């Protein structure tokens, strides 16, 4: 019985195979007839195989059975080599010329860039070469040759350049006269001569003068030479507070001192002021903690007022109505551009008060290169 079933299955499979072959043959014949009557231009043709020993010359054209021409081969765009130079101040009397790559263009390389710069600036003798922040080489020129270097770069079409900001260049050029001469030369209306500086330092308490280290005394002279308008950015623990107190003490006869600092530092400032200002009694140093401590409510004006950034903003109107002789801003890196909602108004309050004060001392031990 099982053998009869197996034989029947084999016959059925063979019949199905023969029917499929007959159907494929009929379909192939009908397709061939249709193709001859209506050739299909989109039909793919089979590429001819090339034997290993046979090569087709570049000049020969391949046979194309397709009626549509193949798309043209796109040639790669070759960009010219390009670089730019950045000019920046590197000392009180010199500036550097640093080659750097231009985005999207191939750079010829550092050696080639320096060679082109030497050819472009052949009329200007560089002072020396230095290493830039990226580890590359930069040419250094004297500040007196800046206009000549800039003129040569403008006339040379193959090099882009980035100038030193005019404001920075103007300030450095003015202050570089003292560096070149080796002595302090006042160049702005608020600047003070060395004779006036010695006179002001002589008015400080002897205990304060004895406590100043040589570099701290030089920092005090630096601030006084600039009319009490300076930034002291020594590292933490080097006595920025003592230097600021000394500078403010030289102008104590010109009005009250306003100290703006983070809230946590108010007591520290009060202790330092009492220690180094023997002429200040505890009642002469007023700390502001809230609206009830507003200095306008006091019968006698204090010699020193210590206030936080937040309270200065809240008491902004009344603080602007008062006259201040000296403004000390501790942790001055807080005066910056920010995205926080609360800080812009605090910063604006500090700037508004600073606009009305003649002597301003900024203190910061925190680098803020990007602000």
LINZI-V253359 format. One record per run of one state. SS is the DSSP state (H for helix, E for strand, C for the rest). FROM is the first residue (numbers start at 1). TO is the last residue. If there is no record, write none. Layout:
SS & FROM & TO
SS & FROM & TO
This chain:
C & 1 & 1
H & 2 & 37
C & 38 & 82
E & 83 & 91
C & 92 & 93
E & 94 & 101
C & 102 & 109
H & 110 & 120
C & 121 & 127
E & 128 & 131
C & 132 & 136
E & 137 & 142
H & 143 & 155
C & 156 & 159
E & 160 & 162
C & 163 & 165
H & 166 & 181
C & 182 & 193
H & 194 & 201
C & 202 & 205
H & 206 & 211
C & 212 & 213
H & 214 & 225
C & 226 & 228
E & 229 & 232
C & 233 & 239
H & 240 & 250
C & 251 & 251
H & 252 & 254
C & 255 & 256
E & 257 & 261
C & 262 & 262
H & 263 & 276
C & 277 & 281
H & 282 & 284
E & 285 & 287
C & 288 & 290
H & 291 & 293
C & 294 & 294
H & 295 & 297
C & 298 & 303
E & 304 & 308
H & 309 & 314
C & 315 & 315
H & 316 & 321
C & 322 & 325
E & 326 & 329
C & 330 & 331
H & 332 & 334
C & 335 & 342
H & 343 & 354
C & 355 & 358
E & 359 & 363
C & 364 & 371
